[in-house]
């Protein structure tokens, strides 16, 4: 389920490049066409992923899971199938709105959906006693409602300049659009899988239960704080794309530096808090003394992770706004999978540092990736990038 969401989320990020640059270049009609192209690709992707949900029971059985678990998981997967098609509709329209600075529409829709989701979940799970299946049904309902609210605004007159109706031009240049979408999806998936592998490796350590608990607690704190910087990622990507599309390379450069500095200062403050309250962090989640001590032991790495989180997402946002997704995918492979994971395994098992060593190695991979992206951005000729963006907009703005 997570991989499905990530792949579609990553593929939809191609719109942040194309819609952002088209909006900056005042090619407003292209935003709607790009959104339609993204719908075509993501809906096709959802259809390709559907067999994983339809035959999940058989797949789990083949992988050695118990018959009861396979049956229950397979049933839930079938009920979750509509959600992947809702992702394919929702993610492009959210970026369509975001790139024209109408994030408030998505925010309002999210608030409405949240309230409705709580109510519908209670009715289906508690009142009708449908259990997990009721939760899956409520989940699908919420995504349908989310799509309906955003589409009602975007297609119902809220975006008169950027939505001019359905067009056959959406089927033009699909191979090129697929390439950019695929590279975006690979970039996002590689990054997310990297951190999930950390938890997976920790499960094979001595005292694995304590190690996984401690690591999960630290990842929860880092994840909460990361939400702030993901906002900077989205905002920076749109701003950089807008400036490049408007042929203002220096404006993109200025936006990059301002966003990176602001995000870093926030992460610096958060990392200091993690160091100050290092011996109390785990108490929010656990009363187990071994877990509390384990979290205390790795709190320095948590603080360093939070510090990196203030820089890395913003640089990724710059890459998305500039259309460097393919390059970043290669950087992620080298940094994460050729350096970070082997180094973490070496420290964890070879030098017997346990979960501390695994996490230190993973941080090393993230640091390498961050340094490479920083080097690319510092050496970037922003005026040249603006020319490339202008060429891309002109090339893809043809309505054959």
C-alpha positions as CSV (number, residue, x, y, z in Angstrom):
1,X,0.0,0.0,0.0
2,X,2.8,2.4,1.0
3,X,4.8,1.7,-2.1
4,X,1.7,2.3,-4.3
5,X,1.1,5.7,-2.7
6,X,4.8,6.6,-2.9
7,X,5.1,5.7,-6.6
8,X,2.0,7.8,-7.5
9,X,3.1,10.6,-5.2
10,X,6.5,10.7,-6.9
11,X,5.0,10.5,-10.4
12,X,2.7,13.4,-9.6
13,X,5.6,15.6,-8.5
14,X,6.5,16.0,-12.2
15,X,3.6,18.5,-12.2
16,X,5.5,20.6,-9.7
17,X,8.1,21.1,-12.4
18,X,5.9,21.5,-15.4
19,X,2.9,23.3,-14.0
20,X,5.2,25.6,-11.9
21,X,7.3,26.6,-14.9
22,X,4.3,27.0,-17.2
23,X,2.6,29.2,-14.6
24,X,5.7,31.4,-14.3
25,X,5.9,31.7,-18.1
26,X,2.2,32.7,-18.1
27,X,1.3,29.7,-20.2
28,X,-1.7,29.2,-18.0
29,X,-3.7,26.9,-20.3
30,X,-1.0,24.3,-20.1
31,X,-1.6,23.7,-16.4
32,X,-4.9,22.0,-17.2
33,X,-3.4,20.0,-20.0
34,X,-0.5,18.8,-17.8
35,X,-3.0,17.8,-15.1
36,X,-4.9,15.7,-17.7
37,X,-1.7,14.0,-18.8
38,X,-0.8,13.2,-15.3
39,X,-4.3,11.7,-14.8
40,X,-3.8,9.5,-17.8
41,X,-0.5,8.2,-16.6
42,X,-1.4,7.8,-12.9
43,X,-4.7,6.0,-13.8
44,X,-2.8,3.7,-16.1
45,X,-0.3,3.1,-13.3
46,X,-3.2,2.3,-10.9
47,X,-4.5,-0.3,-13.3
48,X,-1.1,-1.9,-13.5
49,X,-0.9,-2.0,-9.7
50,X,-4.4,-3.4,-9.3
51,X,-3.4,-7.1,-9.6
52,X,-1.3,-6.7,-6.4
53,X,-4.5,-5.9,-4.6
54,X,-6.8,-8.3,-6.4
55,X,-4.4,-11.3,-5.9
56,X,-2.9,-10.3,-2.6
57,X,-4.3,-13.3,-0.9
58,X,-2.6,-15.7,-3.3
59,X,0.6,-13.7,-3.2
60,X,0.7,-13.8,0.6
61,X,0.0,-17.5,0.6
62,X,2.9,-18.1,-1.9
63,X,5.2,-16.1,0.4
64,X,4.5,-18.5,3.3
65,X,1.9,-16.5,5.3
66,X,-0.8,-18.4,7.2
67,X,-4.1,-19.1,5.4
68,X,-6.0,-17.0,7.9
69,X,-3.7,-14.0,7.6
70,X,-3.7,-14.3,3.8
71,X,-7.5,-14.4,3.7
72,X,-8.0,-11.4,5.9
73,X,-5.3,-9.3,4.3
74,X,-6.6,-10.2,0.9
75,X,-10.1,-9.1,1.8
76,X,-8.9,-5.8,3.1
77,X,-6.7,-5.3,0.0
78,X,-9.8,-5.7,-2.2
79,X,-11.6,-3.1,-0.2
80,X,-8.7,-0.7,-0.5
81,X,-8.5,-1.1,-4.3
82,X,-10.6,2.0,-5.0
83,X,-8.2,4.2,-3.1
84,X,-5.3,3.9,-5.6
85,X,-7.6,5.3,-8.3
86,X,-8.5,8.2,-6.0
87,X,-4.8,8.9,-5.5
88,X,-4.4,9.0,-9.2
89,X,-7.1,11.7,-9.4
90,X,-6.3,13.6,-6.2
91,X,-2.5,14.0,-6.4
92,X,-2.5,15.8,-9.8
93,X,-5.3,18.2,-8.9
94,X,-3.5,19.1,-5.6
95,X,-0.4,20.0,-7.5
96,X,-2.4,21.8,-10.1
97,X,-3.8,24.1,-7.4
98,X,-0.5,24.3,-5.5
99,X,1.5,25.6,-8.6
100,X,-0.9,28.5,-8.9
101,X,-0.6,29.3,-5.2
102,X,-4.1,28.0,-4.3
103,X,-3.0,25.7,-1.5
104,X,-5.8,27.0,0.7
105,X,-8.3,25.0,-1.4
106,X,-6.5,21.7,-0.5
107,X,-6.2,22.8,3.1
108,X,-9.9,23.6,3.4
109,X,-10.8,20.3,1.7
110,X,-8.5,18.4,4.0
111,X,-10.2,19.9,7.1
112,X,-13.7,19.0,5.8
113,X,-12.6,15.5,4.9
114,X,-11.0,15.0,8.3
115,X,-14.2,15.8,10.1
116,X,-16.2,13.6,7.8
117,X,-13.7,10.8,8.0
118,X,-13.9,10.7,11.8
119,X,-17.7,10.6,11.7
120,X,-18.0,8.0,9.0
121,X,-15.3,5.8,10.6
122,X,-17.2,5.8,13.9
123,X,-20.5,4.9,12.2
124,X,-19.0,2.0,10.1
125,X,-16.6,0.6,12.7
126,X,-18.5,1.2,16.0
127,X,-22.2,1.5,15.1
128,X,-22.4,-1.1,12.4
129,X,-19.5,-3.2,13.8
130,X,-17.7,-3.7,10.5
131,X,-14.3,-3.5,12.0
132,X,-11.3,-3.3,9.7
133,X,-13.5,-3.5,6.6
134,X,-15.5,-0.6,7.9
135,X,-12.2,1.4,8.3
136,X,-11.3,0.6,4.7
137,X,-14.7,1.7,3.5
138,X,-14.4,5.0,5.4
139,X,-10.9,5.5,4.0
140,X,-12.3,5.1,0.4
141,X,-15.2,7.4,1.2
142,X,-12.8,10.1,2.5
143,X,-10.6,10.0,-0.7
144,X,-13.7,10.2,-2.9
145,X,-14.9,13.2,-0.9
146,X,-11.4,14.8,-1.1
147,X,-11.4,14.4,-4.9
148,X,-14.9,15.7,-5.3
149,X,-14.1,18.9,-3.2
150,X,-10.9,19.7,-5.1
151,X,-12.4,19.0,-8.5
152,X,-15.5,21.0,-7.7
153,X,-13.3,24.1,-7.3
154,X,-10.7,23.4,-10.0
155,X,-13.1,22.4,-12.7
156,X,-16.1,24.3,-11.5
157,X,-14.9,27.8,-12.3
158,X,-12.3,28.4,-9.6
159,X,-9.4,28.3,-12.1
160,X,-10.8,30.0,-15.3
161,X,-7.3,30.8,-16.7
162,X,-5.7,27.4,-16.0
163,X,-8.7,25.1,-16.7
164,X,-10.2,25.5,-20.1
165,X,-11.8,22.1,-20.3
166,X,-10.8,18.6,-21.4
167,X,-8.5,18.6,-24.4
168,X,-7.1,16.1,-26.9
169,X,-3.7,17.8,-26.3
170,X,-3.5,15.8,-23.1
171,X,-2.5,12.8,-25.3
172,X,0.4,14.7,-26.9
173,X,4.0,14.2,-25.7
174,X,2.9,11.4,-23.4
175,X,6.2,9.4,-23.7
176,X,8.2,12.4,-22.5
177,X,5.8,13.0,-19.7
178,X,6.0,9.4,-18.7
179,X,9.8,9.6,-18.5
180,X,9.7,12.7,-16.2
181,X,6.9,11.1,-14.1
182,X,8.8,7.8,-13.8
183,X,12.0,9.5,-12.8
184,X,10.1,11.5,-10.2
185,X,8.5,8.3,-8.8
186,X,11.8,6.5,-8.6
187,X,13.4,9.5,-6.8
188,X,10.7,9.5,-4.1
189,X,10.5,5.7,-3.7
190,X,14.3,5.3,-3.4
191,X,14.4,7.9,-0.6
192,X,11.5,6.4,1.4
193,X,12.6,2.8,1.0
194,X,16.0,3.7,2.4
195,X,14.6,4.7,5.8
196,X,12.3,1.6,5.9
197,X,15.3,-0.6,5.3
198,X,16.8,0.9,8.5
199,X,13.9,-0.5,10.6
200,X,14.1,-3.8,8.7
201,X,17.8,-4.2,9.5
202,X,17.3,-3.3,13.2
203,X,14.9,-6.2,13.5
204,X,17.9,-8.6,13.1
205,X,20.0,-7.0,15.9
206,X,20.5,-8.5,19.3
207,X,17.6,-7.4,21.6
208,X,15.7,-6.6,18.4
209,X,12.5,-5.6,20.2
210,X,14.1,-2.9,22.2
211,X,16.2,-1.7,19.2
212,X,13.1,-1.5,16.9
213,X,11.1,0.3,19.6
214,X,13.8,2.8,20.2
215,X,14.4,3.4,16.5
216,X,10.6,3.7,15.9
217,X,10.3,6.3,18.6
218,X,13.2,8.4,17.2
219,X,11.8,8.1,13.7
220,X,8.4,9.3,15.0
221,X,10.0,12.4,16.4
222,X,12.1,13.0,13.2
223,X,8.9,12.4,11.1
224,X,6.9,15.0,13.0
225,X,9.6,17.6,12.6
226,X,10.0,16.6,9.0
227,X,6.5,17.7,8.2
228,X,7.6,21.3,8.5
229,X,10.4,20.8,6.0
230,X,8.2,18.9,3.6
231,X,6.2,22.1,3.5
232,X,9.4,23.9,2.6
233,X,10.0,21.3,-0.1
234,X,6.7,21.9,-1.7
235,X,6.9,25.7,-1.4
236,X,10.5,25.9,-2.7
237,X,9.7,23.6,-5.6
238,X,6.8,25.7,-6.7
239,X,8.7,29.0,-6.2
240,X,11.8,27.9,-8.0
241,X,9.7,26.5,-10.9
242,X,7.7,29.8,-11.1
243,X,10.9,31.9,-11.2
244,X,12.6,29.7,-13.8
245,X,9.4,29.7,-16.0
246,X,9.4,33.5,-15.7
247,X,13.0,33.5,-17.0
248,X,14.2,34.9,-13.6
249,X,17.1,32.7,-12.8
250,X,18.4,35.0,-10.0
251,X,14.9,34.9,-8.4
252,X,15.1,31.1,-8.3
253,X,18.6,31.4,-6.7
254,X,17.4,33.8,-4.1
255,X,14.3,31.7,-3.3
256,X,16.6,28.7,-2.8
257,X,18.9,30.4,-0.4
258,X,16.1,32.0,1.6
259,X,14.2,28.7,1.9
260,X,17.2,26.7,2.8
261,X,18.4,29.1,5.5
262,X,14.9,29.4,7.1
263,X,14.4,25.7,7.1
264,X,17.9,25.0,8.6
265,X,17.3,27.5,11.4
266,X,14.1,25.7,12.3
267,X,15.8,22.3,12.3
268,X,18.7,23.7,14.4
269,X,16.2,24.8,17.1
270,X,14.5,21.4,17.0
271,X,17.7,19.5,17.2
272,X,18.8,21.5,20.2
273,X,15.5,20.5,21.9
274,X,16.2,16.9,21.2
275,X,19.6,17.2,22.9
276,X,18.2,19.1,25.9
277,X,15.4,16.6,26.5
278,X,17.4,13.5,25.4
279,X,16.5,11.5,28.5
280,X,12.8,12.3,28.4
281,X,11.9,11.9,24.8
282,X,10.8,8.2,25.0
283,X,8.5,8.8,27.9
284,X,5.8,10.1,25.5
285,X,5.6,6.6,24.0
286,X,6.9,4.1,26.5
287,X,7.4,3.5,30.2
288,X,9.9,0.7,29.6
289,X,13.3,1.6,31.2
290,X,15.4,-0.3,28.6
291,X,13.6,1.5,25.8
292,X,14.0,4.9,27.4
293,X,17.7,4.2,27.9
294,X,18.0,3.0,24.3
295,X,16.4,6.2,23.0
296,X,18.7,8.3,25.2
297,X,21.7,6.5,23.8
298,X,20.8,7.4,20.2
299,X,19.4,10.9,20.9
300,X,22.6,12.5,19.4
301,X,21.9,10.7,16.1
302,X,18.3,11.9,16.3
303,X,19.4,15.5,16.7
304,X,21.8,15.1,13.8
305,X,19.0,13.6,11.7
306,X,16.7,16.5,12.5
307,X,19.5,18.9,11.5
308,X,19.9,17.2,8.1
309,X,16.1,17.2,7.7
310,X,16.3,21.0,7.6
311,X,18.4,21.0,4.5
312,X,17.9,17.8,2.4
313,X,14.1,18.3,1.7
314,X,14.6,21.9,0.6
315,X,17.4,20.8,-1.8
316,X,15.1,18.1,-3.2
317,X,12.4,20.8,-3.7
318,X,14.9,22.9,-5.7
319,X,15.7,19.8,-7.8
320,X,12.0,19.2,-8.5
321,X,11.3,22.8,-9.4
322,X,14.3,22.7,-11.7
323,X,13.4,19.3,-13.3
324,X,16.4,17.4,-12.1
325,X,14.4,14.3,-10.9
326,X,16.4,11.9,-13.1
327,X,19.7,13.2,-11.8
328,X,18.6,13.0,-8.2
329,X,17.4,9.4,-8.6
330,X,21.0,8.5,-9.6
331,X,22.4,10.4,-6.7
332,X,20.0,8.6,-4.3
333,X,21.1,5.2,-5.6
334,X,24.7,6.0,-5.1
335,X,24.4,7.8,-1.7
336,X,21.8,5.6,-0.1
337,X,22.2,2.1,-1.5
338,X,25.9,2.0,-2.4
339,X,27.2,4.0,0.6
340,X,24.6,4.4,3.3
341,X,23.2,0.8,3.7
342,X,26.6,-1.0,3.3
343,X,28.2,1.4,5.7
344,X,25.4,1.0,8.2
345,X,25.6,-2.8,8.0
346,X,29.4,-2.7,8.5
347,X,29.1,-0.5,11.6
348,X,26.1,-2.5,12.9
349,X,27.5,-6.0,12.5
350,X,31.1,-5.7,11.6
351,X,32.0,-3.3,14.4
352,X,29.2,-4.4,16.7
353,X,27.7,-1.0,17.2
354,X,24.2,-2.4,16.8
355,X,21.4,-0.1,16.0
356,X,23.6,2.9,16.7
357,X,25.9,1.8,13.9
358,X,23.1,1.1,11.4
359,X,21.6,4.5,11.9
360,X,25.0,6.2,11.8
361,X,25.6,4.6,8.4
362,X,22.3,5.6,7.1
363,X,22.9,9.2,8.2
364,X,26.2,9.0,6.3
365,X,24.3,8.2,3.2
366,X,21.9,11.1,3.7
367,X,24.8,13.4,4.3
368,X,26.5,12.3,1.1
369,X,23.3,12.9,-0.8
370,X,22.8,16.3,0.8
371,X,26.4,17.4,0.0
372,X,26.1,16.3,-3.6
373,X,22.8,18.2,-4.0
374,X,24.3,21.3,-2.3
375,X,27.4,21.1,-4.6
376,X,25.1,20.9,-7.7
377,X,23.1,23.8,-6.6
378,X,26.1,26.0,-5.6
379,X,27.6,25.4,-9.0
380,X,24.4,25.9,-10.9
381,X,24.1,28.5,-13.6
382,X,20.6,29.8,-12.8
383,X,20.4,31.9,-15.9
384,X,21.1,28.8,-17.9
385,X,18.5,26.9,-16.0
386,X,16.0,29.6,-16.8
387,X,16.8,29.3,-20.5
388,X,16.3,25.5,-20.2
389,X,13.0,26.0,-18.5
390,X,11.9,28.5,-21.2
391,X,12.8,26.0,-23.8
392,X,10.9,23.2,-22.0
393,X,7.8,25.4,-21.7
394,X,7.9,26.3,-25.4
395,X,8.4,22.7,-26.5
396,X,5.7,21.3,-24.3
397,X,3.2,24.1,-24.8
398,X,2.5,23.1,-28.4
399,X,-1.1,22.0,-28.7
400,X,-0.9,19.7,-31.7
